[in-house]
Amino acid sequence: MTHFGIICPPYSGHINPLAALGRELRSRGHKITFLQIPDVESKVRSEGLDFYPLGMSIYKRGELAKTLQQLTQLSGIEALNYSVNFCKLITEIICKDAPNAIKFLGIEALLVDQLEPVGETVAEFLKIPFICVSSGQVIHRRVDVPPFFTGWSYKKTWWARLGNQAFYYILDRSCESILQVINQYRRKWNLSDYPEIYASYSKLAHISQQPAAFDFPCPNLPAHFHYIAPFRNASPRAVSFPFERLTGQPLIYASLGSIQNTKDDIFHKIAAACADLDVQLVITHGGGMSAEAVQKLPGSPLVVEYAPQLEVLSKASLTITHGGLNTVLDSLSYGVPLVAIPITFEQPGTGARIRWTKTGEVIPLKKLTIPRLRRAIKKVLTEESYSKNALKIKNAIAQSGGVKRAADIVEQAINSNPATSLPLRAYPKSTFKSI
């Protein structure tokens, strides 16, 4: 069996799907260890998996919470730019500490989130196999596909391709400091420079939890690329919910994810838009709202800090979301159409795919008003086309094999790689040391 290390961004939206994949692999006899900053140790262990801390010598505990708090006050490009410095720090920590940690723990292969690309560099340096996993929106880095952080639709025109190319250039310039750290270590380790950010160089397998049915056309992908579907299985974390308080009215589920959940004004507009409709609104805010803010919400929504998302969505008629990929895919897994209010990061791109698949309505944050939101809610609830299109995605997801298929691909890729047939003890003993 194989000891897999997982390197992903220290955010719940990435940890959760990779934890599901890790649990599936562990059920098959493999060993799984997450490698990240100590702030996410309790989160990882609550998902039932092993954890090893990085950055103990340079990372200040609590820095993640401070960064997330600041990000809740920002949106759009401002949020993207602010996150770069923290991403640069994480990149430095992984480069500095991950190689020794991997050797010390006896990790034989890496599962690397596409949005933590330095993991691939560490694997190359150690000459161990690695598999790229897109737990967020898959990034193809092709000029015929709009960049993941834009709200553009897919168009087969020369000017659309030019615009895509220009914005990928802007992305690379914005993330230049991260790329510089990666390439600094690549040169130190006698590896060629990366010319761009977030372009996977895995040759064994690249697995996306985004189904092909929820993406723009992207023909001629390499044989080792695999669209799957959401990575989901039972988490050991138990989340209670007052199901007895559900009224039987059409249920609207509203969530702004784990980072944008302090935006009281958006929750207020959602509640106001639903207040006069014959629906029951369920809001989950992940601890982002104060009791006072909850009391001020219009109407009588059922408000909880956390909810068992899949169980609630199985009863829902509509989801209102910021466009986080996990919530969108969970909704579509149950054929639930959407109203999206993209805020930052990949959310505009997810919104663009909602438009493309006609599975919901999208309202840009700057244009969000209560009347406009109410109209969108009514439209999605009453026009059958949205539910029919959501059901098409549901069927595609149901046929994809999900996390079990993803684990099959991981095992097949690792078993076909000659490097994994070598005994792990092939690492020179001098390279093993405690961190």
C-alpha positions in Angstrom: 0.0 0.0 0.0 1.1 3.6 -0.5 1.6 6.4 1.9 0.1 9.5 0.3 0.9 13.1 1.4 -1.8 15.7 0.6 -0.7 19.3 -0.1 -3.6 21.8 -0.6 -4.5 25.4 0.3 -5.4 25.7 4.0 -9.1 26.4 3.3 -12.1 24.3 4.0 -13.2 24.4 0.4 -10.0 22.5 -0.5 -9.5 20.4 2.6 -13.1 18.9 2.6 -13.0 17.3 -0.9 -9.4 16.1 -0.5 -10.3 14.7 2.9 -13.1 12.7 1.2 -10.6 11.3 -1.3 -8.2 10.6 1.5 -10.8 8.6 3.5 -11.6 6.6 0.4 -8.0 5.7 -0.2 -7.5 4.9 3.5 -10.4 2.5 3.3 -8.4 0.6 0.7 -5.4 0.3 3.0 -3.4 3.3 2.1 -2.0 5.8 4.6 -2.9 9.5 4.2 -1.2 12.5 5.8 -2.0 16.2 5.2 1.0 18.6 5.2 0.1 22.2 6.1 0.3 25.0 8.6 -0.6 24.1 12.2 -3.8 26.3 12.1 -5.7 23.6 10.1 -4.6 20.6 12.2 -7.8 20.4 14.2 -9.9 20.7 11.0 -8.0 17.9 9.2 -8.1 15.6 12.3 -11.8 16.2 12.6 -12.1 14.7 9.1 -10.5 11.6 10.4 -7.1 11.9 8.8 -3.5 12.3 9.9 -1.7 15.6 9.9 1.9 16.9 10.0 2.6 20.6 10.6 4.8 22.7 8.4 6.2 26.2 9.1 6.8 25.7 12.8 9.9 27.9 12.7 8.5 30.8 10.7 4.7 30.7 10.8 2.8 32.6 13.5 -0.2 30.7 14.7 -3.4 32.5 14.1 -2.2 34.2 10.8 -4.7 32.2 8.8 -7.7 33.5 10.9 -6.4 37.1 10.5 -6.1 36.7 6.7 -9.6 35.2 6.4 -11.0 38.0 8.6 -9.5 40.6 6.3 -10.7 38.7 3.2 -14.3 38.9 4.4 -14.1 42.7 4.1 -13.0 42.5 0.5 -14.3 41.4 -2.9 -13.3 41.1 -6.5 -9.7 41.9 -7.5 -9.0 43.5 -4.1 -9.5 40.1 -2.4 -7.4 38.4 -5.0 -4.5 40.8 -4.5 -4.7 40.7 -0.8 -4.5 36.9 -0.7 -1.2 36.8 -2.7 1.0 37.7 0.2 -0.4 34.9 2.3 -0.2 32.4 -0.6 3.5 33.5 -1.0 4.1 32.7 2.7 2.5 29.3 2.4 4.6 28.6 -0.7 7.8 29.5 1.2 6.8 27.2 4.1 6.0 24.2 1.8 9.3 24.6 -0.1 11.3 25.0 3.2 9.7 22.2 5.2 7.8 19.8 3.1 10.8 17.9 1.6 12.2 16.9 5.1 8.7 16.2 6.4 8.0 13.8 3.4 11.3 12.0 3.9 10.8 11.8 7.7 7.3 10.4 7.4 8.1 8.0 4.6 5.5 9.5 2.2 5.8 7.8 -1.2 3.5 9.9 -3.4 1.7 13.3 -3.3 -1.8 14.4 -4.1 -1.4 18.1 -5.0 -4.2 20.6 -5.2 -3.9 22.6 -8.5 -4.1 25.8 -6.4 -1.0 24.8 -4.4 1.3 24.2 -7.3 4.5 24.2 -5.3 3.6 20.7 -4.2 4.5 19.5 -7.7 7.9 21.1 -7.4 8.6 19.3 -4.1 7.6 16.0 -5.7 9.9 16.6 -8.7 12.8 17.5 -6.4 12.3 14.3 -4.3 11.6 12.3 -7.5 8.4 10.8 -6.1 5.1 10.5 -8.2 2.5 13.2 -7.9 -1.1 13.6 -9.0 -2.8 16.9 -9.5 -6.3 17.3 -8.1 -8.5 20.2 -8.9 -10.8 20.5 -5.8 -11.6 24.0 -7.0 -12.5 25.0 -10.5 -10.3 23.2 -12.9 -7.7 25.5 -14.6 -6.8 24.5 -18.2 -4.7 27.6 -19.1 -6.0 27.5 -22.7 -6.8 30.7 -24.6 -10.1 29.3 -25.8 -11.4 28.9 -22.2 -12.2 32.1 -20.2 -9.9 32.4 -17.1 -11.4 30.8 -14.0 -11.6 34.1 -12.1 -13.6 36.0 -14.8 -17.4 36.0 -15.3 -17.0 35.7 -19.1 -19.0 33.3 -21.1 -17.5 31.0 -23.7 -17.2 32.5 -27.2 -15.5 31.2 -30.3 -14.1 34.5 -31.5 -10.6 35.8 -31.9 -11.2 38.8 -29.6 -12.5 36.5 -26.9 -9.3 34.4 -27.2 -7.2 37.6 -27.1 -9.0 38.7 -23.9 -8.5 35.3 -22.3 -4.8 35.5 -23.1 -4.5 39.0 -21.7 -6.2 38.1 -18.4 -4.0 35.0 -18.0 -1.1 37.4 -18.4 -2.6 39.6 -15.7 -3.0 36.6 -13.4 0.7 35.7 -13.8 1.8 39.3 -13.1 -0.5 39.4 -10.1 1.0 36.2 -8.7 4.5 37.0 -9.7 5.8 37.0 -6.2 4.5 33.4 -5.7 6.0 32.2 -8.9 9.3 33.8 -8.0 9.5 31.8 -4.7 8.7 28.6 -6.6 11.3 29.2 -9.3 13.9 30.2 -6.7 13.6 26.8 -5.2 13.4 25.1 -8.6 16.7 26.6 -9.6 18.2 25.6 -6.2 17.0 22.1 -6.9 18.2 22.1 -10.5 14.7 22.1 -12.0 13.6 24.3 -14.9 11.5 27.4 -14.2 7.8 27.4 -14.3 6.7 29.9 -17.0 3.2 30.5 -15.5 1.1 29.9 -12.4 -1.5 27.2 -11.8 -0.6 25.1 -14.8 -0.3 21.5 -13.7 2.7 19.5 -15.0 1.5 16.1 -13.7 1.9 13.4 -16.3 0.4 10.6 -14.2 -3.1 12.0 -13.6 -5.0 15.2 -13.2 -8.4 14.7 -11.6 -11.1 17.3 -11.3 -14.1 17.1 -9.0 -15.9 19.4 -11.5 -17.9 17.3 -14.0 -17.4 17.9 -17.7 -21.2 18.7 -17.9 -20.5 21.8 -15.7 -17.6 23.2 -17.7 -17.1 25.0 -21.0 -16.2 23.0 -24.1 -12.6 21.9 -23.8 -11.7 19.3 -26.5 -8.4 17.5 -27.0 -7.5 17.2 -23.3 -4.6 14.9 -22.5 -5.5 11.3 -21.8 -4.3 11.6 -18.1 -6.9 14.4 -17.4 -10.1 13.1 -15.8 -13.4 15.0 -15.1 -15.1 13.2 -12.3 -17.7 14.8 -10.0 -17.8 16.0 -6.3 -15.6 14.0 -3.9 -18.0 13.2 -1.1 -18.4 10.5 1.5 -19.3 10.4 5.2 -17.3 12.7 7.4 -16.8 11.8 11.0 -17.9 15.3 11.9 -21.5 15.3 13.0 -23.5 18.4 12.4 -27.0 18.7 13.9 -29.9 20.5 12.3 -33.5 21.2 13.5 -35.3 19.2 10.7 -38.4 19.3 12.8 -38.6 23.1 12.1 -39.0 22.6 8.4 -42.5 23.7 7.3 -42.9 21.8 4.1 -42.9 25.0 2.0 -40.4 25.1 -0.9 -37.0 25.3 0.8 -34.4 27.8 -0.2 -30.9 27.1 1.1 -28.6 30.1 1.4 -24.8 29.9 2.1 -21.9 32.2 1.5 -19.3 29.6 2.2 -16.5 29.7 4.9 -14.8 32.9 3.9 -17.5 35.3 2.8 -19.9 34.4 5.5 -19.5 37.7 7.5 -21.2 39.8 4.8 -24.3 40.7 6.8 -25.6 43.0 4.1 -25.9 40.1 1.6 -27.6 37.9 4.1 -30.0 40.8 4.9 -30.9 41.2 1.2 -31.4 37.4 0.8 -33.8 37.4 3.8 -35.6 40.5 2.5 -36.0 39.0 -1.0 -37.6 35.8 0.4 -39.6 37.5 3.2 -42.9 37.9 1.2 -42.6 34.6 -0.8 -44.3 31.4 0.0 -41.0 29.7 0.8 -38.9 28.7 3.8 -35.4 30.2 3.9 -32.6 28.3 5.6 -29.4 30.4 6.2 -26.2 28.8 7.3 -23.5 31.3 8.2 -20.6 29.3 9.7 -20.3 31.5 12.7 -19.9 34.6 10.5 -23.0 36.4 11.8 -23.6 37.7 15.3 -26.8 37.0 17.2 -27.7 40.7 16.9 -27.3 40.5 13.1 -29.4 37.4 12.9 -32.2 39.1 14.9 -32.2 41.9 12.4 -32.9 39.7 9.4 -36.2 40.4 7.7 -38.9 37.7 7.7 -38.5 34.6 9.7 -35.6 32.6 8.2 -34.3 29.5 9.9 -30.7 30.5 10.7 -28.0 28.1 11.8 -24.2 28.3 12.1 -23.7 25.0 10.3 -25.9 22.5 8.5 -25.4 19.0 7.1 -25.4 20.5 3.6 -26.2 17.4 1.6 -29.1 16.4 3.8 -30.6 19.9 3.6 -30.0 20.2 -0.1 -31.9 16.9 -0.6 -35.0 18.7 0.5 -34.3 22.1 -1.2 -35.9 23.7 -4.2 -33.3 26.4 -4.7 -29.8 27.4 -3.5 -28.6 30.9 -3.1 -24.9 31.0 -3.1 -21.8 33.1 -3.5 -20.7 30.7 -6.2 -18.4 28.5 -4.2 -17.8 25.4 -6.3 -18.5 22.9 -3.5 -21.9 24.3 -2.7 -22.8 24.6 -6.4 -21.8 21.0 -7.1 -23.6 19.7 -4.0 -26.7 21.5 -5.2 -26.5 20.2 -8.7 -25.9 16.7 -7.3 -29.5 16.9 -6.1 -30.8 18.6 -9.2 -31.3 21.9 -7.2 -31.0 25.0 -9.4 -29.2 28.1 -8.2 -29.1 31.9 -7.8 -25.5 32.9 -7.5 -24.0 36.1 -6.2 -20.2 35.8 -7.1 -17.9 37.8 -4.8 -14.3 37.0 -5.7 -11.7 34.3 -6.5 -13.1 31.6 -8.9 -16.7 32.5 -8.0 -17.3 34.7 -11.1 -16.1 31.8 -13.3 -18.4 29.4 -11.5 -21.2 31.9 -12.1 -20.3 31.9 -15.8 -20.7 28.1 -15.9 -24.1 28.4 -14.2 -25.2 30.7 -17.0 -23.7 28.4 -19.6 -25.5 25.3 -18.3 -28.6 27.4 -17.7 -28.9 25.9 -14.2 -29.7 29.2 -12.5 -29.4 32.9 -12.5 -26.3 35.0 -11.7 -26.4 38.5 -10.1 -23.1 40.4 -10.0 -22.4 41.7 -6.5 -22.3 45.3 -7.6 -25.8 44.9 -9.1 -27.4 43.1 -6.2 -30.6 44.6 -5.0 -33.5 43.1 -3.1 -36.0 43.5 -6.1 -33.5 42.1 -8.5 -32.8 39.1 -6.2 -36.5 38.5 -5.6 -37.1 38.4 -9.4 -34.3 35.9 -9.9 -35.6 33.7 -7.1 -39.1 33.7 -8.6 -37.8 33.0 -12.1 -35.7 30.0 -11.1 -38.5 28.6 -8.9 -41.2 28.9 -11.5 -39.5 28.2 -14.8 -39.1 24.5 -15.3 -36.0 24.9 -17.6 -33.7 25.6 -14.6 -34.7 22.4 -12.8 -34.5 20.3 -16.0 -31.0 21.6 -16.7 -30.0 21.0 -13.1 -31.3 17.4 -13.4 -29.1 16.9 -16.4 -26.0 17.8 -14.3 -27.4 15.6 -11.5 -27.5 12.6 -13.9 -24.0 13.3 -15.2 -22.7 13.4 -11.6 -24.5 10.2 -10.6 -22.8 8.4 -13.6 -19.3 9.7 -12.9 -18.3 7.4 -10.1 -17.4 10.2 -7.8 -14.8 9.8 -5.1 -14.5 6.0 -5.7 -13.7 6.6 -9.3 -11.2 9.3 -8.3 -9.5 6.8 -6.0 -9.4 4.2 -8.7 -7.6 6.6 -11.0 -5.1 7.5 -8.2 -4.3 3.8 -7.6 -4.0 3.0 -11.3 -1.7 6.0 -11.9 0.5 5.1 -9.0 0.7 1.4 -9.8 1.7 2.2 -13.4 4.5 4.4 -12.2 7.9 2.6 -12.0 9.1 4.9 -9.2 6.6 3.6 -6.8 7.9 0.1 -7.1 11.1 1.2 -5.5 11.3 0.6 -1.7 10.7 3.8 0.2 13.9 3.1 2.1 15.7 4.1 -1.0 15.9 7.6 0.5 19.4 8.1 1.8 19.3 7.7 5.6 21.1 11.1 6.0 18.0 12.8 4.5 15.8 11.6 7.4 15.5 14.0 10.2 12.8 15.2 12.6 11.4 18.6 11.9 
